[in-house]
Amino acid sequence: MRIPPLYKTRTWQMFFVGAVIGGVISWLIFLYMYGVFQEEQTQLILQQKQKILELEQDKHLLIEDKNKLNENAKQELTIQDIQVEIVNHDQFDSLTVHMLTAAVRDDLRPILTQSIQSVADNKSLLKKVIENKTYERDERRYRFKVDTIYFDTVLEISLRMVNANETLPPNEMRTKP
């Protein structure tokens, strides 16, 4: 059995030539499209690399700024907590002592997050605020005398609790429920 000699006929020759030329043209179109696509991708990658470098430089600058701010913040410390201790707590009821300690701490809460230096400069005002306030608990009035004040990130105040006189003038009788 023999294969017919179709390659000699003109129509088949035109068909094969058309297929080869079509293949070559489609290959050239593919190469052109692939090249354009790859060029766009290469440009995009270069732009992204440049953006990454800029962002990394910005990140390093921000980290340096943050470190400088942290160092400045360490130099100017703030009050983070208040501890109130009553020296003569054994002379009074423990619940009363606890409630009055909490009341004093609540009165001093506005000085939280203020700089230690500014609070230390106003030490006499702080002392007067504590000593001039009268606290009421179970129909009894109490006052405090400041023994010691330590200024650090934790403000430590030692107080001496005293029964307030029943004959105080009305303007000094301020109560804290």
Order of alpha helices (4+ residues) and beta strands (2+ residues): alpha-beta-alpha-alpha-alpha-beta-beta-beta
